[in-house]
Amino acid sequence: MPLYMDIHTVPAGTTSEDVAGAHAADVSVQGRYGVDYRSYWVDEANSKVFCLVEAPDPEAAIAVHKEAHGLLADHIHEVVEGA
């Protein structure tokens, strides 16, 4: 299954705890879309969040974010995992 990295610009003041809650919401609905949100990273200083997700296509990954919390990514890139 393809692997994607999505990039969000979040409001200033968004904390890693806020993002943890959004990730938990993603995990709670991802099965309906055949998606696996594997990990995420938070850059609080630059108001960025990065999510690594296995999904059949970008639209499925986007649908999970939309249903779970409405915080959509600015960009989504297909990536290949390295060692």
Buried (B, 14 or more C-beta within 10 A) or exposed (E): EBBBBBBBEBEEEBEEEBBEEBBEBBBEBBEEBEBBBEEBEBEBEEBBBBBBBBBEBBEBBBBBBEBBBEBEBEEBEEEEEEE
